[in-house]
């Protein structure tokens, strides 16, 4: 009886057919050939480093003191931004506008983007603190800020999103998407890095939340699990391909609460202070201050007569 090592696997034929699939029949490679890909492992480390720099006593070294914390933050940022710069360089190569950019120019552009992100970290931290405070104020089960920072998946997802959105605006969409998908895998919360989200944002429980690319969310908005802010339709061009980038997701104004399982689709506006009840399906705008439940959704029309009633709390 022949041993496995002595059998012929037909590797020559398999390798040849895989090459034909890659190069001719089912090509997925970048049109300019093999490119260095961003590293998921490196990006996880970068996000962890940026979190540690912004919140060193929660995500940093366990033995920090008032005398050592600034040194730790500086050292962590130096290491992390160097790693980020390399990942930005790799990601930029996949943009059509950089297909012909020289390697020297690409390195310089990556440095400029990374430096710009570094300067935004204090602003991002301020936004995150507002999100953490919103979580503490909005969840009666929360005991203290440390619990929120270490345990709440909604805060983890929003932390990734704040960083990813900054990179998205700086012109590195591939890297931004990488960061959000890392959080998506860890939390079940799917936020596209293009979504614009105001201060004091809180996702309670979180699993199953979906926020689309062109969604605009105001300040002091609270979502519960399984909420979808999605697109109603996907228009295509004359060639049949989907039209990219047009505004197709909801606008949610300030002080809105959206309860578990609600689905809001299309470029509709949820007015300031509105409350959207659980499992509601909405494809039309809602007036400011309205309270919408399954029983009072009017299919296809605008709710211009706000319902009265107290806003529910957990």
C-alpha positions as CSV (number, residue, x, y, z in Angstrom):
1,X,0.0,0.0,0.0
2,X,1.4,3.4,-1.0
3,X,1.9,6.0,1.7
4,X,0.4,9.5,1.3
5,X,3.8,11.0,0.7
6,X,4.4,8.7,-2.3
7,X,1.1,9.4,-4.0
8,X,0.8,11.8,-7.0
9,X,-1.6,14.7,-6.3
10,X,-1.6,16.0,-9.8
11,X,-0.2,19.3,-8.6
12,X,1.1,20.5,-12.0
13,X,-2.5,20.4,-13.4
14,X,-4.0,22.0,-10.3
15,X,-1.4,24.8,-10.3
16,X,-1.9,25.4,-14.0
17,X,-5.7,25.6,-13.6
18,X,-5.5,27.9,-10.6
19,X,-3.2,30.2,-12.7
20,X,-5.7,30.3,-15.5
21,X,-8.4,31.1,-13.0
22,X,-6.4,34.0,-11.5
23,X,-5.0,35.4,-14.7
24,X,-7.7,34.9,-17.3
25,X,-11.0,33.3,-16.3
26,X,-11.9,34.8,-12.9
27,X,-9.4,37.6,-12.3
28,X,-9.6,39.4,-9.0
29,X,-6.0,40.8,-8.8
30,X,-5.3,44.5,-8.9
31,X,-5.0,45.6,-12.6
32,X,-1.3,46.7,-12.0
33,X,-0.4,43.3,-10.6
34,X,0.5,42.0,-7.1
35,X,0.5,44.7,-4.4
36,X,1.3,44.6,-0.7
37,X,-1.9,44.3,1.2
38,X,-2.6,46.1,4.5
39,X,-2.1,43.7,7.4
40,X,-5.1,42.9,9.6
41,X,-2.7,42.0,12.4
42,X,-0.9,45.3,12.1
43,X,-4.2,47.3,12.0
44,X,-5.5,45.6,15.2
45,X,-2.2,46.6,16.9
46,X,-2.6,50.2,15.5
47,X,-6.1,50.6,16.9
48,X,-5.0,49.2,20.2
49,X,-2.1,51.6,20.3
50,X,-4.3,54.6,19.4
51,X,-6.8,53.6,22.1
52,X,-4.0,53.3,24.6
53,X,-2.7,56.7,23.7
54,X,-6.1,58.3,24.2
55,X,-7.1,56.3,27.3
56,X,-3.8,55.2,28.8
57,X,-5.1,54.3,32.3
58,X,-7.7,52.0,30.8
59,X,-6.0,50.5,27.7
60,X,-2.4,51.2,28.4
61,X,0.3,49.7,30.8
62,X,-1.0,48.6,34.2
63,X,1.6,50.4,36.2
64,X,1.3,53.9,34.9
65,X,1.7,56.9,37.3
66,X,1.3,60.6,37.0
67,X,5.0,60.8,36.3
68,X,5.2,58.2,33.6
69,X,1.9,58.5,31.7
70,X,3.0,61.2,29.3
71,X,6.2,59.3,28.4
72,X,4.1,56.2,27.8
73,X,1.6,58.1,25.6
74,X,4.4,59.7,23.6
75,X,6.3,56.4,23.1
76,X,3.1,54.5,22.2
77,X,2.2,57.2,19.6
78,X,5.6,57.1,18.1
79,X,5.5,53.4,17.6
80,X,1.8,53.3,16.5
81,X,2.0,56.1,14.0
82,X,5.1,54.5,12.4
83,X,3.1,51.3,11.9
84,X,0.1,53.3,10.7
85,X,2.1,55.2,8.1
86,X,3.2,51.9,6.5
87,X,-0.3,50.6,6.4
88,X,-1.6,53.9,4.9
89,X,1.1,53.6,2.2
90,X,0.0,50.1,1.3
91,X,-3.7,51.1,1.2
92,X,-3.1,54.2,-1.0
93,X,-1.7,52.1,-3.8
94,X,-5.2,50.6,-4.3
95,X,-6.7,54.0,-5.1
96,X,-7.0,54.8,-8.9
97,X,-5.5,58.2,-8.4
98,X,-2.4,56.7,-7.0
99,X,-1.9,54.0,-9.7
100,X,1.0,55.9,-11.2
101,X,2.3,57.6,-8.1
102,X,5.9,57.1,-7.5
103,X,6.9,55.2,-4.3
104,X,8.7,58.3,-2.9
105,X,5.5,60.4,-3.4
106,X,3.4,57.7,-1.9
107,X,5.5,57.5,1.2
108,X,5.3,61.3,1.6
109,X,1.6,61.2,1.2
110,X,1.2,58.5,3.7
111,X,3.3,60.5,6.2
112,X,1.1,63.6,5.7
113,X,-2.1,61.6,6.3
114,X,-0.7,59.8,9.4
115,X,0.5,63.1,10.8
116,X,-3.0,64.6,10.2
117,X,-4.6,61.8,12.0
118,X,-2.3,62.2,14.9
119,X,-3.3,65.9,15.2
120,X,-7.0,64.8,15.3
121,X,-6.6,62.5,18.2
122,X,-7.5,65.1,20.9
123,X,-10.7,65.9,19.0
124,X,-11.5,62.2,18.5
125,X,-10.9,61.6,22.2
126,X,-13.3,64.5,23.1
127,X,-16.0,62.9,21.0
128,X,-15.4,59.5,22.6
129,X,-15.7,61.0,26.1
130,X,-19.1,62.4,25.1
131,X,-20.1,58.9,23.8
132,X,-18.9,57.3,27.1
133,X,-20.8,59.9,29.1
134,X,-23.9,59.3,27.0
135,X,-23.7,55.6,27.7
136,X,-23.4,56.2,31.5
137,X,-26.3,58.6,31.5
138,X,-28.5,56.4,29.2
139,X,-28.0,53.0,30.9
140,X,-29.2,52.6,34.4
141,X,-27.2,49.3,34.6
142,X,-23.9,51.1,34.2
143,X,-22.0,51.4,37.4
144,X,-19.0,53.5,36.4
145,X,-17.0,54.8,33.4
146,X,-14.4,52.0,33.7
147,X,-17.2,49.4,33.2
148,X,-18.3,51.2,30.0
149,X,-14.8,51.5,28.6
150,X,-13.9,47.9,29.2
151,X,-17.2,46.0,28.7
152,X,-19.6,47.8,26.4
153,X,-19.5,46.6,22.7
154,X,-21.3,49.7,21.5
155,X,-18.5,51.9,22.9
156,X,-15.9,49.6,21.3
157,X,-17.6,49.8,17.9
158,X,-18.0,53.6,18.1
159,X,-14.3,54.0,19.1
160,X,-13.3,52.1,16.0
161,X,-15.7,54.1,13.9
162,X,-14.4,57.5,15.1
163,X,-10.8,56.5,14.0
164,X,-12.0,54.9,10.8
165,X,-14.2,57.9,9.9
166,X,-11.2,60.2,10.3
167,X,-9.1,58.0,8.0
168,X,-12.0,57.9,5.5
169,X,-12.1,61.7,5.4
170,X,-8.3,61.8,5.0
171,X,-8.6,59.7,1.8
172,X,-7.8,56.1,3.0
173,X,-11.1,54.3,2.6
174,X,-9.6,50.8,2.4
175,X,-7.8,51.1,5.7
176,X,-10.9,52.8,7.3
177,X,-13.1,49.8,6.2
178,X,-10.5,47.4,7.6
179,X,-10.9,49.1,11.0
180,X,-14.7,49.1,11.0
181,X,-14.8,45.4,10.0
182,X,-12.5,44.5,12.8
183,X,-15.0,46.0,15.2
184,X,-17.9,44.4,13.3
185,X,-16.3,41.0,13.8
186,X,-15.9,41.6,17.5
187,X,-19.2,43.2,18.3
188,X,-21.8,42.4,15.6
189,X,-22.2,46.1,15.0
190,X,-21.7,47.2,11.4
191,X,-21.0,50.9,10.9
192,X,-19.7,52.0,7.5
193,X,-16.7,54.4,8.0
194,X,-18.4,57.0,5.8
195,X,-21.3,57.5,8.2
196,X,-21.4,60.9,9.9
197,X,-22.1,60.6,13.6
198,X,-22.4,63.5,16.1
199,X,-21.3,63.7,19.7
200,X,-22.9,61.8,22.6
201,X,-23.8,58.8,20.6
202,X,-24.8,55.6,22.4
203,X,-25.5,52.1,21.0
204,X,-27.0,50.0,23.9
205,X,-26.5,46.2,23.7
206,X,-25.6,46.7,20.0
207,X,-25.6,43.3,18.3
208,X,-27.1,43.5,14.8
209,X,-26.9,47.3,14.4
210,X,-26.3,48.4,10.8
211,X,-25.5,52.0,9.8
212,X,-24.9,52.7,6.1
213,X,-22.3,54.7,4.4
214,X,-24.2,57.9,3.8
215,X,-26.2,58.0,7.1
216,X,-26.1,61.3,9.0
217,X,-26.7,61.1,12.8
218,X,-27.0,64.1,15.0
219,X,-26.0,64.6,18.6
220,X,-27.3,62.7,21.6
221,X,-28.8,59.9,19.6
222,X,-29.4,56.5,21.2
223,X,-29.9,53.2,19.3
224,X,-30.7,49.8,20.6
225,X,-29.8,46.3,19.2
226,X,-30.8,45.3,15.7
227,X,-31.5,48.8,14.4
228,X,-30.9,49.2,10.7
229,X,-30.2,52.6,9.1
230,X,-30.1,51.3,5.5
231,X,-30.8,52.0,1.9
232,X,-34.2,51.5,0.3
233,X,-33.0,50.9,-3.2
234,X,-29.8,50.6,-5.2
235,X,-30.0,52.5,-8.5
236,X,-27.9,51.3,-11.4
237,X,-26.3,53.0,-14.3
238,X,-26.8,52.3,-18.0
239,X,-24.2,49.5,-17.8
240,X,-26.2,47.8,-15.0
241,X,-23.6,48.5,-12.4
242,X,-24.7,50.0,-9.1
243,X,-24.3,53.8,-8.8
244,X,-21.8,54.4,-6.0
245,X,-21.7,57.2,-3.4
246,X,-25.1,58.8,-3.7
247,X,-27.0,59.7,-0.5
248,X,-29.2,56.8,0.2
249,X,-29.3,56.3,4.0
250,X,-31.4,58.1,6.7
251,X,-30.7,61.4,8.4
252,X,-31.3,61.1,12.1
253,X,-31.5,64.5,13.9
254,X,-30.5,65.4,17.4
255,X,-32.0,63.7,20.5
256,X,-33.6,60.8,18.7
257,X,-34.1,57.4,20.3
258,X,-34.5,54.3,18.1
259,X,-35.6,51.1,19.9
260,X,-34.6,47.5,19.2
261,X,-35.3,46.0,15.8
262,X,-36.4,49.2,14.0
263,X,-35.5,49.4,10.3
264,X,-35.3,52.8,8.6
265,X,-34.6,52.8,4.9
266,X,-33.8,55.5,2.3
267,X,-32.9,59.1,2.5
268,X,-35.6,60.0,5.0
269,X,-35.3,62.3,8.0
270,X,-36.1,61.4,11.5
271,X,-36.9,64.7,13.1
272,X,-35.3,66.1,16.3
273,X,-36.5,64.4,19.5
274,X,-38.5,61.7,17.8
275,X,-38.9,58.2,19.3
276,X,-39.0,55.2,17.0
277,X,-40.5,52.1,18.7
278,X,-39.2,48.6,18.5
279,X,-39.6,46.6,15.3
280,X,-40.9,49.5,13.3
281,X,-40.3,49.5,9.5
282,X,-40.0,53.1,8.2
283,X,-39.5,54.3,4.6
284,X,-40.8,57.8,5.1
285,X,-39.7,60.8,7.2
286,X,-40.9,61.5,10.7
287,X,-41.7,64.9,12.2
288,X,-39.7,66.3,15.1
289,X,-41.0,65.1,18.4
290,X,-43.0,62.3,17.0
291,X,-43.5,59.0,18.8
292,X,-43.8,56.1,16.3
293,X,-44.9,52.6,17.1
294,X,-46.0,49.7,15.0
295,X,-49.6,50.7,15.5
296,X,-49.3,54.2,14.1
297,X,-46.9,53.9,11.2
298,X,-48.7,55.1,8.1
299,X,-47.3,53.3,5.1
300,X,-45.9,55.6,2.5
301,X,-46.8,58.9,4.1
302,X,-45.1,61.5,6.3
303,X,-46.1,61.6,9.9
304,X,-46.7,65.3,10.3
305,X,-48.8,65.0,13.5
306,X,-46.5,64.0,16.4
307,X,-47.9,61.5,18.8
308,X,-47.9,62.5,22.5
309,X,-46.5,60.3,25.1
310,X,-43.5,59.8,27.4
311,X,-40.2,58.7,25.9
312,X,-39.5,55.2,27.2
313,X,-36.3,54.2,29.0
314,X,-34.6,51.0,29.8
